Amino acid sequence: MIADEATLARLMAMAQNGDRQAYAALLAACSQWLMRFYRRRVAPHSCDDLVQETLMSLHQKLASYDPERPFLPWLAAIARYRWVDHLRKLYRADETGFDSEPIAASEEPAIAARISLARLFQYLSPAQARAIELVKIEGLSVAQAAVACGQSESLVKVNIHRGLKKLAALIEKD
Amino acid sequence: MATTDDLIANLVDELRPVRRMRQAQGLWFIAAAIGLSVAVVLLSLGQRPDLAAGRLDPIFLMGSGSFLILGLAAAVTVVIMGRPQVGTDHRGWLWAAAMATVLPLAALITGIAAGPATALARSAPDHGLTCLLVGSALGLVPALLLVAWLRRGAPTSPERAGLVTGVAAGCFGIFAVSLYCPYNDVMHIGLWHSLVVVTCAAAGRAVIPRLIRW
């Protein structure tokens, strides 16, 4: 079950006051939400790690949430930050068990779409988005990605570098 | 790596009540940043003679006012950056920055009209260097407070947050120094006082990101 915005906000406010039961429920709900959030935007084998890193960030930055504001846009900002950081750190994934469903075909509802990762990708040029998808998400080498998308290897590198820089600057953009 | 359930159990075990970062609390940080900077200047250097006498020069008022307002716009942006949320725009302070460039531009235009030698003399370089050094050093006070806020918070762009913190720190630093600096010439304010903001912005952009990354 994925909890709704109001429930999550309430659980979070209780957690901030030290309510452990509410916190356990919140973290369980957030881990499911994050799994969906990251799906198809990271290599499947690193999704668990990224969810865990994000939960640790949530824990560390608990005070930065204001219960008077919606919860999911806050969580999405934390999650996007961890995601861009993850893509930057990723040298090369060694597995390619990638779900080949097209990334644009999202069945997320409208509100979730505004804070989604797909939304961020829209701000990249198609070449940047493709280079990042192939190398950082599907785990291809730069050489393989160059063949797959018809760009030169140096262009693939430049597109990854510029694309990640752009993503890092757009984390709170809807 | 442990399973997510194990991690959640550990995090729940570690939970302690937190003090929330309210917007109002952030505004107190800003008030403290301005207040402390001004207090340091007034207590150590004293105030301008005309300020004490109640005769206020319009160039001084416009210069100090511009830096104060740019500092406020930048500092409020820093407060907002500490509490992330998808859908937040952090560029509002740029309009205040654009307004404040009127000061160096006015200095440049009058400087060109007067000729380089006269312009430099009118900028009072000896005293200007003091304003630059003292103003930039004083920027450390607001910078420390704003960095403390950002370290508690979760700025999603540490580079931008560092730059904006530097702008705020420089503005508050030179605002405080301007209460002491007796020079009213637009050449002096537009050049040396603006340089404090540029220096602090560059220092903030270079140094602060590594202090606030998470």
Interface residues (C-beta under 8 A of the other chain):
Chain A: A15 Q16 N17 G18 R20 Y23 A24 L27 A28 S31 D48 D49 V51 Q52 L55 M56 S57 H59 Q60 K61 L62 A63 S64 Y65 D66 P67 R69 P70 P73 W74 A76 A77 I78 R80 Y81 R114 I115 A168 A169 I171 E172 K173 D174
Chain B: M1 T4 L7 I8 A9 L11 V12 D13 E14 L15 R16 P17 V18 R19 R20 M21 R22 Q23 G82 R83 P84 Q85 V86 G87 T88 D89 H90 R152 G153 A154 T156 S157 E159 R160 W214
